[in-house]
Amino acid sequence: MNFTAAGVPALDAEVRALLEKAPVAALSQRLRAHGLNAVTIDGVAALKPGTSFVGVARTLRYIPFREDLFESHGGGYNAQKRLFDSVADGEVIVIEARGVTDAGTLGDVLAARARALGATGIVTDGAVRDADAVAGLGLPVFSAGAHPAVLGRRHVPWESDVTVACGGASVQPGDVIVGDGDGVIVIPPALAAVVAREALELEEKDGWVLDRVDEGERIEDVFPMNAEWKARYDARSDASSGGASAVAGAGPGADSGPGSSPTGGAAS
């Protein structure tokens, strides 16, 4: 296994490429089929709509502001600055800010530093200062909003590279983080390759169903597919792969967990 400069397990290039093609919605559905429901970072959105990212987590934890603790931990080369100076290529900074949105958790200088070091994204369940400038940097940043105040109004930058709670989700250093227009999801590293492949298979199947709906077929028949349409899809899949691909019953539409359906219809 390869590791980043910070000692976090690096994401395999092939798995990264698969995840870059996989929508967060499909990844969420496949994680649910594997028994993982509490893996979405809720309440955050991209500062610049249309942006997406894939990376491994580096974590930063803020605690509520207290004057004496800020005096001991908030000034100088604090935990926040140390983390932003040590982020490595392919990593995503995930900040626990307790959902507090009336003070910033980072600004344009820190975001620029992360971009320069190769970070692929930043996620905070707090607010961002210099929001327009940060959005224009080209680094995907997902936050709970924007606010002009500095972090010292509400936060003390306490520690980094520990398990944090961000947007209601537990995030550990090395977790795989993926974000797009639907939100941000946390993937345990051991499942990343499996759910990436399953999500792409699910997207292909759902794309085929969407084509049938555009042609006038009834939702009742194709979403999820009844036996007749499932047989048609299986025949199409076998023909397109020379019979080498697995039939739909063995793919991501199989009843492999709660909420599974042949086309993902139960999750809509």
Secondary structure, DSSP 4 states (H G I P E B T S, - for coil): --B-TTSPBPPPHHHHHHHHHS-HHHHHHHHHHTT--S-EETT-EESSTT--EEEEEEEEEEEE--HHHHHHHTSSS-HHHHHHHH--TTEEEEEE-TT--SSBS--HHHHHHHHHTT--EEEESSEESSHHHHHTTSS-EEESEE-SS-GGGTEEEEEESS-EEETTEEE-TT-EEEEETTEEEEE-GGGHHHHHHHHHHHHHHHHHHHHHHHTT--HHHHTTB-HHHHHHHHHHHHHHTTT-SPPGGGSTTSS-STT--TTSGGG-
